[in-house]
Amino acid sequence: MDPEHLPVINNYLDANEPPSSEARLSRMHFHDNQRKVDYVLAYHYRKRGAHLGHGSPGHSLAVISNGETGKERHGGGPGDVELGPLDALEEERREQRDEFEHNLMAAGLELEKDLESKSQGSVFVRIHAPWQVLAREAEFLKIKVPTKKMYEIKAGGSIAKKFSAILQTLSSPLQPRVPEHSNNRMKNLSYPFSREKMYLYNIQEKDTFFDNATRSRIVHEILKRTACSRANNTMGINSLIANNIYEAAYPLHDGEYDSPGDDMNDRKLLYQEWARYGVFYKFQPIDLIRKYFGEKIGLYFAWLGLYTSFLIPSSVIGVIVFLYGCATIEEDIPSKEMCDHQNAFTMCPLCDKSCDYWNLSSACGTARASHLFDNPATVFFSIFMALWATMFLENWKRLQMRLGYFWDLTGIEEEEERSQEHSRPEYETKVREKLLKESGKSAVQKLEANSPEDDEDDEDKLTWKDRFPGYLMNFASILFMIALTFSIVFGVIVYRITTAAALSLNKATRSNVRVTVTATAVIINLVVILILDEIYGAVAKWLTKIEVPKTEQTFEERLILKAFLLKFVNAYSPIFYVAFFKGRFVGRPGSYVYVFDGYRMEECAPGGCLMELCIQLSIIMLGKQLIQNNIFEIGVPKLKKLFRKLKDETEPGESDPDHSKRPEQWDLDHSLEPYTGLTPEYMEMIIQFGFVTLFVASFPLAPVFALLNNVIEVRLDAKKFVTELRRPDAVRTKDIGIWFDILSGIGKFSVIINAFVIAVTSDFIPRLVYQYSYSHNGTLHGFVNHTLSFFNVSQLKEGTQPENSQFDQEVQFCRFKDYREPPWAPNPYEFSKQYWSVLSARLAFVIIFQNLVMFLSVLVDWMIPDIPTDISDQIKKEKSLLVDFFLKEEHEKVKLADEPTQRSQGGGDRSRRSRAASSAPSGRSQPGSIASSGSQHTNV
């Protein structure tokens, strides 16, 4: 239908009859205080030279209702307001909004909106879904609802029952004070809603049968599939928002979270029992979170809660490993030998010219500190953490199945999920451009010939040729970003080398060169990582957009993969350098490797690179968490909110006295930050999971710091969702999607990384080889001397000898850390037998460690079933009960339907018998003969 000939839909209220105080007190309903606001559309309008016509300027409410009777203004709606000439774009947008709102009404929704009574401002279109629409859409979306039948959830056995009861009693102070859901022992049978089977459901009150999250989800589905022909036949509210026709679309929060008084709503309850730092010790009310925000967000917080609780045992073991290092530091023979001033080892200069010979005992502090993290206990801790990661993922699968059972997600099929997916606005635009390029037809003809219904037949109208430029740009950009990250790491290496050389020239700073260079370089790395994190997030989004994925789910998955790849490389490349490359390409005295003229490649500290790896890891991990939490997650949203508030205050336009007195809920929600998805939250935790598992051999305290961070993170995210964000649309999903695959990949990758950290970075393998192959008494006495090679100082290159050496004694031979032949050997400075022995032992350890841990991980995976036995039994029981319930209800229905028929048939039989009795005297012989014959037959 042409929008110009559409019927008038605005039923204006009488301006002289102000709304009742009862209606004004309602902040979640229409003006009539009866119809609930299920969704809100907001847009900004602007007029030129507008002045109000007849009527009161203070009254600014219009009701657009579907079949609602009310007082109409003479002239039929907008004609009463004399508008100035609108510019073409604004006029076009207004017409598109009018058509879209008409189409929403045609779908059965009821609308209420404000009049555009000022020269410019925001207008809110409130949407209400009546019962008929809710029932129709619930059936179409296959929304599961509770039936009349309830059954008891039985525990596994008497021992399990007692243990569960004891556990519940002990944990009662930690339980949030919210209505019980999955914890109770009774559960409703659920079945997809069907209008033909209304007798199955316990519908006491139609207004409250569907909760607020379900109602908003239904309305959002209608909004996503409603077309607007004036806007190039775009499909859905997302396209209109992308084209700036509407500014925002969101469901309402359930009132204020900090309202005074005893009136309670789910939002206020979540704030009091979940979204405050004062309740950090309590469990999360997962069922209430799911009820309010939907299954997708509920699963995120359930995953975060399980991950945080699993960090507790790993933190305890990590602290024990660290304390073991502290307790055995005095018994560590290699560090004792390094700290022995009498048995001093004269070491070769660390740089050319300006650096002097030095005693190994001067690095005593570093050697003792290295033992805290480089001891035999870290090997077992690495094995434990690999198994921990496997157990965590297995337990998550079990919890996911348990939640799926209680939340009725077990029946979600892929077809149902696909049926709810709609094409993205950018995809529609790209298809439209392609169609117009390929043919000379008009846009309308072409779009009619390729209506949205055809999308089901043709899954993707963009071929690989259409997407090739986007894919090429993605490939080139990702390679460039990774190269940029490596370049920055190399730049920091150059900074370390040049700064160390510069500080070595000054006697005052020479003693603290290594500490100064390491600390400043790590801080530079941290700042660069934080900056690139934000840049890479934006780049990943842009790259995914130019790929033009069809659906939101495909877009999200591709965005996650790109962002994870870039952020993973960004966060871990400096750590990988220290762990596996630093000190490996230095060369030897007399044949050093130079980066630039006069600047040698940097070496590891005398105690090895593990201590420096620990410092690098701890500063980056802690700094990233603290800065991202405090600045990006707390500070930035507050600054945005303040900026938006200042913008609204300075915006020109008439003041609205009603608005200033008591803002409505849609006004309050509009001032909040829009919800942009869970990707940043998941990404932060996934990167942290990498810190906890990948290099845990070098930093056993990583789980402790992760645990402390997550205790705050849970409440920080909760507070953000409850108080700072608009209410998200409830999304029904049965798992955490691609994030589980990423977690699983990190868990497997961590086994390989830790194997190489222990074998290559630490001194664990060289000590074992020395103790069992070269030691005279089976101890580590003489280990330090065994790892140091000799060099004849007379063979130093000209111009590299120390200038003005202040060393106490004349030096003939200096020592350097490597396994090489001495100067007096037939092949001086070649790799010795010990080198090849240690190298083969390292490779053997990597292979054995990797296979052993992988085998144990597979064993743990096999021993822990993905679906808990009790849940598997309950699912089978539920299916059986559902069939019995169906048969019983159908039987009752047939029985009730048959009763009126039987009554009518019984009345007919009695009337026939009375008529037969009245005619009996005239024909008595015939019935008698029949009766006698019947009796004879019976006797026979």
Residue pairs with C-beta under 8 A, 6 or more apart in sequence:
3 95
3 98
3 99
3 102
3 230
6 98
6 99
6 102
8 76
8 77
9 64
9 77
9 101
9 102
9 105
9 111
10 62
10 63
10 64
10 76
10 77
10 78
11 62
11 63
11 64
11 65
11 68
11 69
11 70
11 71
11 72
12 62
12 63
12 71
12 72
12 73
12 77
12 80
12 115
13 19
13 31
13 59
13 61
13 62
13 63
13 70
13 71
14 71
14 73
15 55
15 56
15 59
15 73
16 56
17 71
18 59
19 31
19 61
20 33
22 33
23 31
23 32
23 33
24 662
25 33
26 33
27 255
27 664
27 665
28 36
28 37
28 252
28 254
28 255
28 665
29 35
29 36
29 37
30 36
30 37
30 63
30 110
30 112
30 126
30 128
31 61
31 63
31 112
35 110
35 128
35 130
36 128
36 207
36 212
36 215
37 112
37 126
37 127
37 128
37 252
37 665
37 666
38 127
38 128
38 129
38 212
38 215
38 216
38 218
38 219
38 251
38 252
39 126
39 127
39 216
39 219
39 220
39 223
39 249
39 250
39 251
39 252
40 124
40 125
40 126
40 127
40 248
40 249
40 250
40 251
40 252
40 666
40 669
40 670
41 124
41 125
41 127
41 223
41 237
41 246
41 248
41 249
42 122
42 123
42 124
42 125
42 246
42 247
42 248
42 249
42 250
42 666
42 670
43 93
43 97
43 122
43 123
43 125
43 245
43 246
43 247
44 120
44 121
44 122
44 123
44 247
45 90
45 94
45 116
45 120
45 121
45 122
45 123
46 90
46 119
46 120
47 83
47 84
47 86
47 116
47 118
47 119
47 120
48 84
48 85
48 86
48 87
49 84
49 85
50 81
50 82
50 83
50 84
50 118
50 119
51 82
51 84
52 81
52 82
52 117
53 80
53 81
53 82
54 80
55 73
55 80
57 117
57 654
58 657
58 658
59 115
60 114
60 115
60 117
60 656
60 658
61 112
61 114
61 115
62 77
62 112
62 113
62 114
62 115
63 70
63 112
64 101
64 105
64 110
64 111
64 112
64 113
64 125
65 110
65 111
65 112
66 105
66 108
66 109
66 110
66 111
66 130
68 110
73 80
74 80
81 115
81 116
81 117
86 94
92 230
93 244
93 245
95 230
96 228
96 230
96 231
96 240
96 245
97 240
97 245
97 246
99 228
99 229
99 230
100 226
100 228
100 231
100 240
100 245
101 111
101 113
101 125
103 226
103 227
103 228
104 111
104 127
104 222
104 223
104 226
105 111
107 133
107 222
107 226
108 129
108 130
108 132
108 133
108 136
109 127
109 128
109 129
109 130
109 133
109 219
109 222
110 127
110 128
110 129
110 130
111 125
111 126
111 127
111 128
112 125
112 126
112 128
113 123
113 124
113 125
113 126
114 123
114 124
116 123
117 654
118 653
118 654
118 656
119 652
119 653
119 654
120 651
120 652
120 653
121 651
121 653
121 656
122 247
122 670
124 664
124 666
124 667
124 670
126 666
127 219
127 223
129 137
129 215
129 218
129 219
129 222
131 206
131 207
133 218
133 222
134 210
134 215
134 218
135 193
135 195
136 195
137 218
137 221
137 222
138 145
138 193
138 210
138 214
138 218
139 192
139 193
139 194
139 195
141 217
141 218
141 221
141 416
141 419
141 420
142 192
142 193
142 416
143 192
143 193
143 214
143 218
144 190
144 191
144 192
144 193
144 408
144 411
145 190
145 191
145 192
145 193
145 201
145 209
145 210
146 188
146 189
146 190
146 201
146 202
147 188
147 189
147 190
147 191
147 200
147 201
147 202
147 885
148 200
148 201
148 202
149 188
149 189
149 881
149 882
149 885
150 186
150 187
150 188
150 189
151 186
151 187
151 189
151 877
151 878
151 881
152 185
152 186
153 185
153 186
153 187
153 874
154 185
155 161
155 164
155 870
156 869
156 870
168 183
171 283
174 281
174 282
174 283
175 282
175 283
176 273
176 274
176 279
176 282
176 283
176 284
176 285
176 288
177 273
178 269
178 273
178 285
178 287
178 288
179 288
181 287
181 288
181 291
181 406
182 286
182 287
182 403
182 406
187 406
189 878
189 881
189 882
189 885
190 408
191 197
191 200
191 882
192 411
193 201
194 200
197 889
199 889
199 893
200 885
200 886
200 889
201 209
203 209
210 218
211 291
212 251
212 252
212 254
212 266
213 251
213 291
213 292
213 293
213 294
213 730
214 730
216 251
216 252
216 727
216 729
216 730
217 294
217 729
217 730
217 731
217 732
219 251
220 237
220 249
220 251
220 729
221 420
223 236
223 237
223 249
224 235
224 236
224 237
224 238
224 422
225 235
225 236
225 422
225 452
226 235
226 236
226 237
227 233
227 234
227 235
227 236
227 452
228 234
228 239
228 240
228 245
231 239
231 240
231 243
231 245
232 429
232 432
232 443
232 447
233 443
233 444
233 447
234 240
234 243
234 425
234 428
235 422
235 423
235 428
235 452
236 422
236 425
237 246
237 249
238 422
238 424
238 425
239 425
239 428
240 246
241 247
241 248
241 249
242 425
242 426
243 425
248 670
248 674
248 726
250 669
250 670
250 674
250 675
250 726
250 727
250 729
251 727
251 729
251 730
252 665
252 666
252 669
252 727
253 267
253 665
253 668
253 669
253 726
253 727
254 265
254 266
254 267
254 268
254 292
255 263
255 265
255 267
255 268
255 665
256 267
256 268
256 665
256 668
257 267
257 268
257 270
257 271
257 275
257 722
257 723
258 268
258 271
259 268
266 288
266 291
266 292
267 292
267 722
269 285
269 288
270 285
270 288
270 289
270 292
270 718
270 722
271 719
271 722
271 723
272 279
273 279
273 282
273 285
274 282
274 284
274 285
274 288
274 289
274 715
274 718
274 722
275 715
275 718
275 719
275 721
275 722
275 723
276 715
276 719
277 712
277 715
279 715
280 711
280 712
280 714
280 715
283 305
284 301
284 302
284 305
284 714
284 718
286 298
286 301
286 302
286 305
286 403
287 298
287 406
289 297
289 298
289 301
290 297
290 298
290 299
290 403
290 407
293 721
293 727
293 728
293 730
294 728
294 729
294 730
294 731
294 732
295 407
295 409
295 730
295 731
295 732
295 733
295 734
296 678
296 730
296 731
296 732
296 733
297 678
297 721
297 728
297 731
298 403
298 407
299 400
299 403
299 733
299 735
299 736
300 678
300 681
300 682
300 736
301 714
301 717
301 718
302 399
302 400
302 403
303 396
303 736
304 681
304 685
304 710
304 713
304 714
304 717
305 714
306 392
306 395
306 396
306 399
307 392
307 396
307 685
307 689
307 710
308 707
308 710
308 711
308 714
310 388
310 391
310 392
310 395
311 692
311 703
311 706
311 707
311 710
312 707
313 388
314 384
314 385
314 388
314 692
314 703
315 703
315 704
315 706
315 707
317 381
317 384
317 700
317 703
318 381
318 696
318 700
318 701
318 702
318 703
318 704
319 700
319 701
319 704
320 377
321 375
321 377
321 378
321 380
321 381
321 700
322 372
322 373
322 700
322 701
324 375
324 377
325 371
325 372
325 373
325 375
325 377
326 372
328 371
328 375
329 335
329 368
329 371
329 372
332 368
332 371
332 375
333 779
333 780
333 781
333 783
334 367
334 763
334 767
334 780
334 783
334 784
335 364
335 367
335 368
335 370
335 371
335 607
337 343
337 781
337 782
337 783
337 784
337 785
338 360
338 361
338 363
338 364
338 367
338 606
338 607
338 784
339 361
339 364
339 367
339 368
340 361
341 359
341 361
344 359
344 360
344 361
345 359
345 360
345 361
345 784
345 785
345 788
345 815
346 357
346 358
346 359
346 360
346 807
346 809
346 811
346 813
346 814
346 815
347 357
347 358
347 359
347 360
347 606
347 814
347 815
347 816
348 357
348 589
348 791
348 793
348 814
348 815
348 816
349 355
349 356
349 357
349 358
349 802
349 814
350 358
350 500
350 504
350 603
351 500
351 501
351 504
351 600
352 598
352 600
352 799
352 800
353 799
353 800
353 801
353 802
353 803
354 501
354 504
354 505
354 802
354 803
355 504
355 802
356 802
356 805
356 806
356 807
357 802
357 805
357 807
357 811
357 814
358 807
360 606
360 784
360 788
360 815
363 605
363 606
363 607
366 514
366 605
366 606
366 607
366 611
367 606
367 607
369 607
369 611
370 605
370 607
370 608
370 610
370 611
373 610
373 611
373 614
373 698
373 699
373 700
374 607
374 608
374 610
374 611
374 762
374 763
374 764
376 764
378 697
378 698
378 700
378 758
378 762
378 764
379 697
379 758
379 764
381 696
381 697
381 700
382 696
382 697
382 754
382 755
382 757
382 758
382 849
383 849
383 852
383 853
383 856
385 692
385 693
385 696
385 703
385 750
385 754
386 693
386 747
386 750
386 751
386 754
386 853
386 856
386 857
387 853
387 856
387 857
387 860
388 693
389 693
389 746
389 747
389 750
389 857
390 747
390 857
390 860
390 861
391 860
391 864
393 740
393 743
393 744
393 747
394 860
394 861
394 864
394 866
395 864
396 740
397 866
398 864
398 865
398 866
398 867
398 868
400 734
400 735
400 736
401 410
401 866
401 867
401 868
401 871
402 868
402 871
403 409
404 410
404 734
405 871
405 874
405 875
409 732
409 733
409 734
410 734
410 875
412 732
412 733
412 734
417 733
420 732
421 551
421 552
421 553
422 551
422 552
423 431
423 452
423 455
423 550
423 551
424 548
424 549
424 550
424 551
424 552
424 555
426 545
426 548
427 462
427 548
427 549
427 550
427 551
430 462
430 466
430 548
431 450
431 461
431 462
432 443
432 446
432 447
434 461
434 462
434 466
435 446
435 447
435 450
436 443
436 446
439 446
441 449
450 461
455 461
459 550
460 550
462 548
462 550
464 471
466 548
467 547
467 548
469 546
470 546
470 547
470 548
471 547
473 543
473 546
474 543
474 546
474 547
474 562
477 539
477 543
478 543
478 562
478 565
478 566
481 536
481 539
481 566
481 569
482 566
482 569
484 532
485 532
485 566
485 569
485 570
485 573
486 573
488 528
488 532
489 525
489 573
489 574
489 577
492 521
492 524
492 525
492 528
492 574
493 577
493 595
493 602
494 595
494 596
494 599
495 521
495 524
496 517
496 518
496 521
496 602
497 595
497 599
497 600
497 601
497 602
498 599
499 516
499 517
499 520
499 521
500 513
500 514
500 517
500 602
501 598
501 599
503 509
503 510
503 512
503 513
503 516
503 517
504 510
504 513
509 516
514 605
518 612
518 615
518 616
519 615
522 615
522 616
522 619
522 620
523 619
523 623
525 574
525 616
525 620
526 619
526 620
526 623
526 624
526 627
529 570
529 571
529 574
529 620
529 624
530 623
530 624
530 627
530 628
532 570
533 567
533 570
533 571
536 563
536 566
536 567
536 570
537 563
537 567
537 680
539 566
540 559
540 562
540 563
540 566
541 559
541 563
543 562
544 555
544 558
544 559
544 562
547 558
549 555
549 558
556 677
556 679
556 737
557 737
557 738
559 679
560 679
560 682
560 683
560 738
560 739
560 742
561 738
563 679
563 683
564 683
564 686
564 742
567 683
567 687
568 687
568 690
571 620
571 624
571 687
571 690
572 690
572 694
574 616
574 620
575 613
575 616
575 617
575 620
575 695
578 609
578 612
578 613
578 616
579 609
579 613
579 695
579 698
579 756
579 757
579 760
579 761
580 756
580 760
580 761
582 602
582 603
582 604
582 609
582 612
583 602
583 603
583 604
583 609
585 593
585 601
586 592
586 593
586 600
586 601
586 602
586 603
587 593
587 600
587 601
588 789
588 791
588 816
588 818
588 820
588 829
589 791
589 795
589 796
589 814
589 816
590 791
590 795
590 796
590 797
590 829
591 829
592 600
592 601
593 600
593 601
594 600
594 601
595 601
604 612
604 817
605 611
605 612
606 817
608 761
608 762
608 763
609 761
610 698
610 757
610 761
610 762
610 763
613 695
613 698
613 699
613 757
613 761
614 698
614 699
617 691
617 695
617 698
617 699
617 702
618 699
618 701
618 702
618 705
620 691
621 688
621 691
621 699
621 702
621 705
621 706
622 705
624 687
625 688
625 705
625 709
628 684
629 709
629 712
629 713
629 716
633 716
633 720
634 716
637 673
637 720
637 724
640 673
641 671
641 672
641 673
641 724
644 671
645 671
648 671
659 667
669 726
669 727
670 726
672 724
672 725
672 726
673 724
673 725
673 726
674 725
674 726
675 725
675 726
675 727
675 728
681 717
682 736
682 739
684 713
685 710
685 713
686 739
686 742
686 743
686 746
688 706
688 709
688 710
689 743
689 746
690 746
690 750
691 702
691 706
692 702
692 703
692 706
693 746
693 747
693 750
694 746
694 749
694 750
694 753
694 754
695 702
695 753
695 754
695 757
696 702
696 703
696 750
696 754
697 754
697 757
697 758
697 762
698 757
698 761
698 762
721 728
747 857
748 854
748 857
751 849
751 850
751 853
751 854
751 857
752 846
752 850
754 849
755 845
755 846
755 849
755 850
755 853
756 846
758 764
758 765
758 845
758 849
759 765
759 842
759 843
759 845
759 846
759 849
760 842
763 787
765 838
765 841
765 842
765 845
766 783
766 787
766 838
767 780
767 783
768 841
769 834
769 837
769 838
769 841
770 780
770 782
770 783
770 786
770 787
771 778
771 779
771 780
771 783
772 778
773 837
774 786
774 834
775 781
775 782
775 783
776 782
786 834
787 817
787 819
788 815
788 816
788 817
789 815
789 816
789 817
789 818
789 819
789 820
789 821
789 822
789 829
789 832
790 813
790 814
790 815
790 822
790 823
791 813
791 814
791 815
791 816
791 823
791 829
792 812
792 813
792 823
793 801
793 811
793 812
793 813
793 814
794 812
795 823
805 811
813 823
818 835
819 831
819 832
819 834
819 835
819 838
820 829
820 830
820 831
820 832
820 835
821 827
821 828
821 829
821 830
821 831
821 832
822 828
823 829
920 927
